[in-house]
Amino acid sequence: MLRHAETDADLLICFPLMQDLRPHLADPATFIARVRRQQQAGYRLLAAWDGERPVGLAGYRPQENLIRGPFCYVDDLVVAPAGRRQGVGARLLDAVAAEARAAGLPHLVLDTGLDNGLGQRFYFRYGMLPAALRFAMPLKEAT
């Protein structure tokens, strides 16, 4: 069953799975606080539930920029090892895409690490194609 994780209790249950994807999230309180801040920009966390246990998560939000116009950005996509190759990731992306279409967002966009070969293969099979190469660098504090 797909259902958004909206309560603090839902988010607490989702934390261990999200931490698999985002190991820098040190504790559940930090995770919940960050989700709540991101929700102010439209972030939602869709979960694939097996009973009361999440087996997959898709965090997404509407965005807009000059290169694409409005689009739906998938911040996070993770499936528990036991749920992989069972269609969970595709079901999550299908549901996010359906919500994006209903909101009038014509594109679904996500980033993945260059070292994430398995994820890249999944995205290709899903029908997504590389559209950009993102560059990043940490900013040092001004002294």
Contact map, one row per residue, 1 for C-alpha under 8 A:
11100000000000000000000000000000000000000000000111000000000000000000000000000000000000000000000000000000000000000000000000000000000000000000000
11110000000000000000000000000000000000000000011110000000000000000000000000000000000000000001000000000000000000000000000000000000000000000000000
11111000000000000000000000000000000000000000011110000000000000000000000000000000000000000000000000000000000000000000000000000000000000000000000
01111100000000000000000000000000000000000001111000000000000000000000000000000000000000000000000000000000000000000000000000000000000000000000000
00111110011001000000000000000000000000000001111000000000000000000000000000000000000000000000000000000000000000000000000000000000000000000000000
00011111011000000000000000000000000000000001100000000000000000000000000000000000000000000000000000000000000000000000000000000000000000000000000
00001111111000000000000000000000000000000000000000000000000000000000000000000000000000000000000000000000000000000000000000000000000000000000000
00000111111100000000000000000001000000000000000000000000000000000000000000000000000000000000000000000000000000000000000000000000000000000000000
00000011111110000000000000000000000000000000000000000000000000000000000000000000000000000000000000000000000000000000000000000000000000000000000
00001111111111000000000000000000000000000000000000000000000000000000000000000000000000000000000000000000000000000000000000000000000000000000000
00001111111111100000000000000001000000000000000000000000000000000000000000000000000000000000000000000000000000000000000000000000000000000000000
00000001111111100000000000010001000000000000000000000000000000000000000000000000000000000000000000000000000000000000000000000000000000000000000
00000000111111110000000000000000000000000000000000001100000000000000000000000000000000000000000000000000000000000000000000000000000000000000000
00001000011111111100000000000000000000000000000000001100100000000000000000000000000000000000000000000000000000000000000000000000000000000000000
00000000001111111110000000010010000000000000000000000000000000000000000000000000000000000000000000000000000000000000000000000000000000000000000
00000000000011111111000000000000000000000000000000000000000000000000000000000000000000000000000000000000000000000000000000000000000000000000000
00000000000001111111100000000000000000000000000000000111100000000000000000000111000000000000000000000000000000000000000000000000000000000000000
00000000000001111111111000000000000000000000000000000000100000000000000000000100000000000000000000000000000000000000000000000000000000000000000
00000000000000111111111111000000000000000000000000000000000000000000000000000000000000000000000000000000000000000000000000000000000000000000000
00000000000000011111111000000000000000000000000000000000000000000000000000000100000000000000000000000000000000000000000000000000000000000000000
00000000000000001111111000000000000000000000000000000000000000000000000000011100000000000000000000000000000000000000000000000000000000000000000
00000000000000000111111110000000000000000000000000000000000000000000000000000000000000000000000000000000000000000000000000000000000000000000000
00000000000000000111111111000000000000000000000000000000000000000000000000000000000000000000000000000000000000000000000000000000000000000000000
00000000000000000010011111000000000000000000000000000000000000000000000000000000000000000000000000000000000000000000000000000000000000000000000
00000000000000000010011111110110000000000000000000000000000000000000000000000000000000000000000000000000000000000000000000000000000000000000000
00000000000000000010001111110110000000000000000000000000000000000000000000000000000000000000000000000000000000000000000000000000000000000000000
00000000000000000000000011111110000000000000000000000000000000000000000000000000000000000000000000000000000000000000000000000000000000000000000
00000000000100100000000011111111000000000000000000000000000000000000000000000000000000000000000000000000000000000000000000000000000000000000000
00000000000000000000000000111111100000000000000000000000000000000000000000000000000000000000000000000000000000000000000000000000000000000000000
00000000000000000000000011111111110000000000000000000000000000000000000000000000000000000000000000000000000000000000000000000000000000000000000
00000000000000100000000011111111111000000000000000000000000000000000000000000000000000000000000000000000000000000000000000000000000000000000000
00000001001100000000000000011111111100000000000000000000000000000000000000000000000000000000000000000000000000000000000000000000000000000000000
00000000000000000000000000001111111110000000000000000000000000000000000000000000000000000000000000000000000000000000000000000000000000000000000
00000000000000000000000000000111111111000000000000000000000000000000000000000000000000000000000000000000000000000000000000000000000000000000000
00000000000000000000000000000011111111100010000000000000000000000000000000000000000000000000000000000000000000000000000000000000000000000000000
00000000000000000000000000000001111111110000000000000000000000000000000000000000000000000000000000000000000000000000000000000000000000000000000
00000000000000000000000000000000111111111000000000000000000000000000000000000000000000000000000000000000000000000000000000000000000000000000000
00000000000000000000000000000000011111111110000000000000000000000000000000000000000000000000000000000000000000000000000000000000000000000000000
00000000000000000000000000000000001111111111000000000000000000000000000000000000000000000000000000000000000000000000000000000000000000000000000
00000000000000000000000000000000000111111110000000000000000000000000000000000000000000000000000000000000000000000000000000000000000000000000000
00000000000000000000000000000000000011111110000000000000000011000000000000000000000000000000000000000000000000000000000000000000000000000000000
00000000000000000000000000000000000001111111000000000000000011000000000000000000000000000000000000000000000000000000000000000000000000000000000
00000000000000000000000000000000001001111111100000000000001111000000000000000000000000000000000000000000000000000000000000000000000000000000000
00011100000000000000000000000000000000100111110000000000001110000000000000000000000000000000000000000000000000000000000000000000000000000000000
00011100000000000000000000000000000000000011111000000000111100000000000000000000000000000000000000000000000000000000000000000000000000000000000
01111000000000000000000000000000000000000001111100000000111000000000000000000000000000000001000100000000000000000000000000000000000000000000000
01111000000000000000000000000000000000000000111110000111110000000000000000000000000000000001000000000000000000000000000000000000000000000000000
11100000000000000000000000000000000000000000011111000111100000000000000000000000000000010001000000000000000000000000000000000000000000000000000
11100000000000000000000000000000000000000000001111111111000000000000000000000000000000000000000000000000000000000000000000000000000000000000000
10000000000000000000000000000000000000000000000111111110000000000000000000000000000000000000000000000000000000000000000000000000000000000000000
00000000000000000000000000000000000000000000000011111100000000000000000000000000000000000000000000000000000000000000000000000000000000000000000
00000000000000000000000000000000000000000000000011111100000000000000000000000000000000000000000000000000000000000000000000000000000000000000000
00000000000011000000000000000000000000000000000011111110000000000000000000000000000000000000000000000000000000000000000000000000000000000000000
00000000000011001000000000000000000000000000001111111111100000000000000000000000000000000000000000000000000000000000000000000000000000000000000
00000000000000001000000000000000000000000000001111001111100000000000000000000011011000010000000000000000000000000000000000000000000000000000000
00000000000000001000000000000000000000000000001110000111110000000000000000001111001000011001000000000000000000000000000000000000000000000000000
00000000000001001100000000000000000000000000111100000111111000000000000000011110000000000001000000000000000000000000000000000000000000000000000
00000000000000000000000000000000000000000000111000000001111100000000000001111100000000000001100100000000000000000000000000000000000000000000000
00000000000000000000000000000000000000000011110000000000111110000000000001111000000000000000000000000000000000000000000000000000000000000000000
00000000000000000000000000000000000000000011100000000000011111000000000111110000000000000000000100000000000000000000000000000000000000000000000
00000000000000000000000000000000000000001111000000000000001111100000000111100000000000000000000000000000000000000000000000000000000000000000000
00000000000000000000000000000000000000001110000000000000000111110000011110000000000000000000000000010000100000000000000000000000000000000000000
00000000000000000000000000000000000000000000000000000000000011111000011110000000000000000000000000000000000000000000000000000000000000000000000
00000000000000000000000000000000000000000000000000000000000001111101111000000000000000000000000000000000000000000000000000000000000000000000000
00000000000000000000000000000000000000000000000000000000000000111111110000000000000000000000000000000000000000000000000000000000000000000000000
00000000000000000000000000000000000000000000000000000000000000011111100000000000000000000000000000000000000000000000000000000000000000000000000
00000000000000000000000000000000000000000000000000000000000000001111100000000000000000000000000000000000000000000000000000000000000000000000000
00000000000000000000000000000000000000000000000000000000000000011111111000000000000000000000000000000000001000000000000000000000000000000000000
00000000000000000000000000000000000000000000000000000000000000011111111000000000000000000000000000000000000000000000000000000000000000000000000
00000000000000000000000000000000000000000000000000000000000001111001111100000000000000000000000000000000111000000000000000000000000000000000000
00000000000000000000000000000000000000000000000000000000000001110001111110000000000000000000000000010000111110000000000000000000000000000000000
00000000000000000000000000000000000000000000000000000000000111100000011111000000000000000000000010010000111110000000000000000000000000000000000
00000000000000000000000000000000000000000000000000000000000111100000001111100000000000000000000000000000000111000000000000000000000000000000000
00000000000000000000000000000000000000000000000000000000011110000000000111111000000000000000000000000000000111100000000000000000000000000000000
00000000000000000000000000000000000000000000000000000000011110000000000011111000000000000000000000000000000001100000000000000000000000000000000
00000000000000000000100000000000000000000000000000000000111100000000000001111100000000000000000000000000000000000000000000000000000000000000000
00000000000000000000100000000000000000000000000000000001111000000000000001111110000000001000000000000000000000000000000000000000000000000000000
00000000000000001101100000000000000000000000000000000001110000000000000000011111000000001000000000000000000000000000000000000000000000000000000
00000000000000001000000000000000000000000000000000000011100000000000000000001111101100011000000000000000000000000000000000000000000000000000000
00000000000000001000000000000000000000000000000000000011000000000000000000000111111100000000000000000000000000000000000000000000000000000000000
00000000000000000000000000000000000000000000000000000000000000000000000000000011111100000000000000000000000000000000000000000000000000000000000
00000000000000000000000000000000000000000000000000000010000000000000000000000001111100000000000000000000000000000000000000000000000000000000000
00000000000000000000000000000000000000000000000000000011000000000000000000000011111111110000000000000000000000000000000000000000000000000000000
00000000000000000000000000000000000000000000000000000000000000000000000000000011111111111000000000000000000000000000000000000000000000000000000
00000000000000000000000000000000000000000000000000000000000000000000000000000000001111110000000000000000000000000000000000000000000000000000000
00000000000000000000000000000000000000000000000000000000000000000000000000000000001111110000000000000000000000000000000000000000000000000000000
00000000000000000000000000000000000000000000000000000000000000000000000000000000001111111110000000000000000000000000000000000000000000000000000
00000000000000000000000000000000000000000000000100000011000000000000000000000010001111111111000000000000000000000000000000000000000000000000000
00000000000000000000000000000000000000000000000000000001000000000000000000001110000100111111100000000000000000000000000000000000000000000000000
00000000000000000000000000000000000000000000000000000000000000000000000000000000000000111111110000000000000000000000000000000100000000000000000
00000000000000000000000000000000000000000000000000000000000000000000000000000000000000111111111000000000000000000000000000000000000000000000000
01000000000000000000000000000000000000000000011100000001110000000000000000000000000000011111111100000000000000000000000000000000000000000000000
00000000000000000000000000000000000000000000000000000000010000000000000000000000000000001111111110000000000000000000000000000000000000000000000
00000000000000000000000000000000000000000000000000000000000000000000000000000000000000000111111111000000000000000000000000000000000000000000000
00000000000000000000000000000000000000000000000000000000000000000000000000000000000000000011111111100000000000000000000000000000000000000000000
00000000000000000000000000000000000000000000010000000000010100000000000000000000000000000001111111110000000000000000000000000000000000000000000
00000000000000000000000000000000000000000000000000000000000000000000000100000000000000000000111111111000000100000000000000000000000000000000000
00000000000000000000000000000000000000000000000000000000000000000000000000000000000000000000011111111100000000000000000000000000000000000000000
00000000000000000000000000000000000000000000000000000000000000000000000000000000000000000000001111111110000000000000000000000000000000000000000
00000000000000000000000000000000000000000000000000000000000001000000001100000000000000000000000111111111111100000000000000000000000000000000000
00000000000000000000000000000000000000000000000000000000000000000000000000000000000000000000000011111111110000000000000000000000000000000000000
00000000000000000000000000000000000000000000000000000000000000000000000000000000000000000000000001111111100000000000000000000000000000000000000
00000000000000000000000000000000000000000000000000000000000000000000000000000000000000000000000000111111100000000000000000000000000000000000000
00000000000000000000000000000000000000000000000000000000000000000000000000000000000000000000000000011111110000000000000000000000000000000000000
00000000000000000000000000000000000000000000000000000000000001000000011100000000000000000000000000011111111100000000000000000000000000000000000
00000000000000000000000000000000000000000000000000000000000000000000011100000000000000000000000000011001111100000000000000000000000000000000000
00000000000000000000000000000000000000000000000000000000000000000001011100000000000000000000000000010000111110000000000000000000000000000000000
00000000000000000000000000000000000000000000000000000000000000000000001111000000000000000000000010010000111111000000000000000000000000000000000
00000000000000000000000000000000000000000000000000000000000000000000001111000000000000000000000000000000001111100000000000000000000000000000000
00000000000000000000000000000000000000000000000000000000000000000000000011100000000000000000000000000000000111110000000000000000000000000000000
00000000000000000000000000000000000000000000000000000000000000000000000001100000000000000000000000000000000011111000000000000000000000000000000
00000000000000000000000000000000000000000000000000000000000000000000000000000000000000000000000000000000000001111101001100000000000000000000000
00000000000000000000000000000000000000000000000000000000000000000000000000000000000000000000000000000000000000111111000000000000000000000000000
00000000000000000000000000000000000000000000000000000000000000000000000000000000000000000000000000000000000000011111100000000000000000000000000
00000000000000000000000000000000000000000000000000000000000000000000000000000000000000000000000000000000000000001111100000000000000000000000000
00000000000000000000000000000000000000000000000000000000000000000000000000000000000000000000000000000000000000011111111100000000000000000000000
00000000000000000000000000000000000000000000000000000000000000000000000000000000000000000000000000000000000000000111111110000000000000000000000
00000000000000000000000000000000000000000000000000000000000000000000000000000000000000000000000000000000000000000001111111000000000000000000000
00000000000000000000000000000000000000000000000000000000000000000000000000000000000000000000000000000000000000010001111111100000000000000000000
00000000000000000000000000000000000000000000000000000000000000000000000000000000000000000000000000000000000000010001111111110000000000000000000
00000000000000000000000000000000000000000000000000000000000000000000000000000000000000000000000000000000000000000000111111111000000000000000000
00000000000000000000000000000000000000000000000000000000000000000000000000000000000000000000000000000000000000000000011111111100000000000000000
00000000000000000000000000000000000000000000000000000000000000000000000000000000000000000000000000000000000000000000001111111111100000000000000
00000000000000000000000000000000000000000000000000000000000000000000000000000000000000000000000000000000000000000000000111111111100000000000000
00000000000000000000000000000000000000000000000000000000000000000000000000000000000000000000000000000000000000000000000011111111000000000000000
00000000000000000000000000000000000000000000000000000000000000000000000000000000000000000100000000000000000000000000000001111111000000000000000
00000000000000000000000000000000000000000000000000000000000000000000000000000000000000000000000000000000000000000000000000111111100000000000000
00000000000000000000000000000000000000000000000000000000000000000000000000000000000000000000000000000000000000000000000000111111110000000000000
00000000000000000000000000000000000000000000000000000000000000000000000000000000000000000000000000000000000000000000000000110011111000000000000
00000000000000000000000000000000000000000000000000000000000000000000000000000000000000000000000000000000000000000000000000000001111110000000000
00000000000000000000000000000000000000000000000000000000000000000000000000000000000000000000000000000000000000000000000000000000111110000000000
00000000000000000000000000000000000000000000000000000000000000000000000000000000000000000000000000000000000000000000000000000000011111000000000
00000000000000000000000000000000000000000000000000000000000000000000000000000000000000000000000000000000000000000000000000000000011111100000000
00000000000000000000000000000000000000000000000000000000000000000000000000000000000000000000000000000000000000000000000000000000000111110000000
00000000000000000000000000000000000000000000000000000000000000000000000000000000000000000000000000000000000000000000000000000000000011111000000
00000000000000000000000000000000000000000000000000000000000000000000000000000000000000000000000000000000000000000000000000000000000001111100000
00000000000000000000000000000000000000000000000000000000000000000000000000000000000000000000000000000000000000000000000000000000000000111110000
00000000000000000000000000000000000000000000000000000000000000000000000000000000000000000000000000000000000000000000000000000000000000011111000
00000000000000000000000000000000000000000000000000000000000000000000000000000000000000000000000000000000000000000000000000000000000000001111100
00000000000000000000000000000000000000000000000000000000000000000000000000000000000000000000000000000000000000000000000000000000000000000111110
00000000000000000000000000000000000000000000000000000000000000000000000000000000000000000000000000000000000000000000000000000000000000000011111
00000000000000000000000000000000000000000000000000000000000000000000000000000000000000000000000000000000000000000000000000000000000000000001111
00000000000000000000000000000000000000000000000000000000000000000000000000000000000000000000000000000000000000000000000000000000000000000000111
